[in-house]
Amino acid sequence: MTLQMVGIEKSYSGFRVLRGVDLSVAPGEVHALLGPNGAGKSTLIKCIAGAINPEAGSIRLDDAPVEDLTPTRAFELGIAVIHQHLSLVDVLSVTDNLFMGHELRRGPLINRRAQRRVARELLDQFGIDVPLDAKVGTLPIGTKQLLEIAKAWHRTDVKVIVLDEPTASLSESETQRLFAEVARMKQRGARIIYTTHRLGEVFRIADRVTVLRDGMVTLQEPVASLVPQRLVAAISGGNEEAAGKRTATAGEVVLDVDQLAGPRFGPVSLQARRGEILGLYGVLGSGRTSLLETLAGRFRPSAGQVTVNGTRVAVTSPARVQRAGVALVPSDRQRQALWATRSASDNLLLPSFGRLAAGALRRPGRERGLFQRTATALDLQPPDARRAGGAFSGGNQQKLVLGRWLARIDELSVLLLDEPTQGVDVGARRKIYDVCRELTERGVAVVFASTDADEVAALADRALVIDAGRVIAELAGDEITEKSLLDHAHQFTGVTA
Amino acid sequence: MTTTTSTTTSAASASAPAVGAKRDPIAVALRSALLIGLVVLTIFFTAQSNLFLTAGNLKNIALSGAVLMVVAVPQALLVIMGVVDLSVGSVIGLAGVVTGLLIVDHGMAWQLAALIGIAIGAVAGLVNGLLVAFTRLSPIIVTLGTLQLYRGITQFLRSNPPANFGKGMQLLGRGLYLGVPVPVWIALVVFIIGAIVLYGTPSGRYVYAIGVNKEAAFLSGVATRALPLIVYAATGAAAGIGGVLLSAQLDSAPPGTLGVGFELNVLTAVLLGGIAFSGGRGTMFGVLLGVAFLGVLNNGMTLMNVPYYAQEMATGAALIIGAGLDELSQHSQLIRAIGRRR
């Protein structure tokens, strides 16, 4: 009477993402699925949801083998996956959303009375206290998540529910309500798989825990007998090494942020010095993206000051901040950085066209020269100026975005990078790290944010741990290890084994 | 910045496949559909009427397309940026009527009156740009509103048409320079300026960047508010020039009808020329083809005594087929994949 996954394997273009993963969840069990970015959690969830099919291994639900799973088939079997990005329509009412696509009908018309009755029962059952006619867009995110669960609940006999990072954007009180609901579903015998980056939550609601690392299970045991240190060790792979033993030759302060506050973060004070790489480590929803985007001029700060090279900067627009020598490589490449249908040359040189021009006119020779030099420095593959940006691989797209500012290194004082290696292959990742290092050697301060402790440990000379929009710890040099970052982020530092 | 010009790169980029699928024969054929259509149409009309391919008639075609070209060039830049100006027909009316009444009612020199008319067009365009930049309203709503607003103002200024503008205006509208009508020269200058802006200046790159991904352009430091604002003002000025030229051709500026419906002709030419209404894609050569195609189509059918309703049907069909083929050319890989499966 369980969900059983045995020996699950999956490769993407030759790279083995899952290498024989076993996972079983009994009725009434909350099973936490943990691991660093790229460990294979999402792939495993996609196997359960039927979005992809594993190459080897078997899935059994209630002792019946489940083969050739599709999302529709999974849903019919009672497997509901609640993603972070919800499938609710903001402009429609609560009732309309609950029944979207599965309306109760009377002839050709919607049976509104019946829908309202069922919706009322459902909301009561889930303890969601909202009017049936409320527009979903006006509700807090936590309530929306509960609605999403209720929506899945009334459509199928839910046997397995997968909650993918449900608390990333929830406040503490919303988290508590979600947990109460999880406890209730648990009592009804649902099998619950739960992923999170907040390790503290594991001890609050999970019965058992599985940790994935590099596609393999590194820890699988009941939470009752688990101490936090073992959990951290399993996630970090016991990796207590700080990467480069770098001779910190950081110079004067280039970026001075004083009591800066903005959307979902602050107040934050930090300094970055010439020639250093500063890492910001924080889990999803910790506010690190808002912080970087605000520094880059995307949002206006609500309080605080930013000083670059000793001059106070009015943070009013990206263009204004760039004139002061601060530029951003944003986290969402497709949405925030890439011109997919435009040439590599346009993608790489856009911020430089004005500077390369003679008077009002562009200078093609200069443009080709700068493209060529930057593409070589980045090892852009293929180094083709006319190829469309969207036709490059993820890693090379990221090189184009990073290269935008490399091409302007003479005017650059601070480079901000948000999740610099997301969706990037191993080779490109190494190149991006190398370029960051080279930038510091040429006097630039590099500030990057990552949800990946591994990456922060590998790249940062100094690291700040961010949680709930604040800096909660600072580590330097050899103190920066995957383990110490996880410990500080989850405040296990005072706990003894 | 000291840059040494590299000469080795041109060879590398010349042998490389271009942006999109320029080398794909299906895409090339689809993309050239308008050019092929224009050639076929020209051959057809030449065969049908011996009046078609004469110097006089070609002059007629060029003259009829001149004002369209003047307005279509900046409109194309707007559409590539993902916005649009639907008010150009009324701006033409406003500028023409203002110029006309300044000459007729106030005895102003025609040159000065024309400059004032064009300046008023620029201001009207600037108002459009400001409303689009600083409200969250869609450009379609804003300029549909000003389309009516500007027409109302025009009719408030004068109810019956000012006319008989004198010799200077007549020369501007119908005079020849080196055998070519003056408005055609003006259209040529506007076209060249448009091509230089789009291909020869950094702002041209910003136009595409805004159209393809506005957020990325903003984060990269592009002036995503100021640039559309400037192009809206330029479009207004161009419509102002169009208004002056049209009233010069007519020697009259009827407040209720001058430029009415012109915005639709401009949009038809621009979209027919392969500029995507969703922004981010299009060329100046496409605009030239779009304008030429419409001019040849209408002129040829008039010569053949095709009734006006049939001309409208043909223009409508050409737009849908032309835009459809262009859309297909964007998915040529898809077409190939389907072909392979069979």
Interface residues (C-beta under 8 A of the other chain):
Chain A: A296 R298 S317 P318 A319 Q322 L328 P330 R335 Q336 A337 L338 W339 A340 T341 R342 S343 D346 L349 L350 P351 F353 G354 R355 L356 A357 A360 L361 R362 G365 R366 R368 G369 L370 F371 Q372 R373 P382 P383 D384 A385 R386 R387 A388 R404 D410
Chain B: M1 T3 T4 T5 S6 T7 T8 T9 S10 A12 S13 A16 P17 A18 V19 G20 I196 G200 T201 P202 G204 R205 Y206 Y208 A209 V212 N213 E215 A216 A217 F218 L219 S220 G221 V222 A223 G280 R281
